[in-house]
Amino acid sequence: MHTDYQQTPMIWHKWGVWKVGIDFATYFIMNSFITNRFSMDRSLESLAWILR
């Protein structure tokens, strides 16, 4: 993995950004859903806005 990262830093960087963004969005939505179910719709709207 480290060798691939050194050989193709830009590709791994882009995938890293996507993974962090997806992980954050997943955490945000799940956290909102657990703490307040009524905020789920707004969380989905936020995710749609981020991904548009």
C-alpha positions in Angstrom: 0.0 0.0 0.0 2.8 2.4 0.9 4.6 1.5 -2.4 1.5 2.2 -4.4 1.0 5.5 -2.6 4.5 6.6 -3.4 4.1 5.6 -7.0 0.7 7.2 -7.5 0.3 10.0 -4.9 -2.3 12.0 -6.8 -4.7 9.0 -7.3 -4.4 7.9 -3.7 -4.8 11.5 -2.5 -8.1 11.9 -4.5 -9.4 8.5 -3.1 -8.3 9.6 0.4 -10.3 12.8 0.1 -13.4 10.8 -1.1 -13.0 8.3 1.6 -12.7 10.9 4.3 -15.7 12.8 2.9 -17.8 9.6 2.7 -16.8 8.5 6.2 -17.6 12.0 7.6 -21.0 12.1 5.9 -21.8 8.6 7.1 -20.9 9.5 10.7 -22.8 12.8 10.5 -26.0 11.1 9.2 -25.8 8.2 11.6 -25.1 10.5 14.6 -28.0 12.7 13.6 -30.3 9.7 13.2 -29.4 8.3 16.5 -29.6 11.5 18.5 -32.6 12.9 16.7 -34.6 10.9 14.2 -36.4 14.0 12.9 -33.1 15.4 11.7 -32.6 12.5 9.3 -34.3 14.2 6.4 -32.1 17.3 6.8 -29.0 15.1 7.0 -29.9 13.5 3.7 -30.5 17.0 2.2 -27.0 18.0 3.4 -25.5 14.9 1.9 -27.2 15.5 -1.4 -25.9 19.1 -1.4 -22.4 17.9 -0.7 -22.5 15.3 -3.5 -24.2 17.4 -6.2 
